[in-house]
Amino acid sequence: MGNNNNIIENLDSKYHGYLEDEGKWLNDGFKNIFIDGEPSKANLKTSVYLMLPQEIREYVDQLLLND
């Protein structure tokens, strides 16, 4: 579980500028791309994930691969 929170914190930190500008629609940050805010491939909200820029999607994929 701790690692899962690190994934969200890592995304929120790395893409802070995106969240403040174009990503305001995510409201509470990157936890919104996962069901119940639990980062895993199985919990990924595909429709929300696909709205992210390709660079961020690739980074999410890397983080989930290492999970």
Secondary structure, DSSP 8 states (H G I E B T S, - for coil): -HHHHHHHHHHHHHTHHHHHTGGGGGSS-GGGGBGGG--SSTTB-HHHHTTS-HHHHHHHHHHHHH-
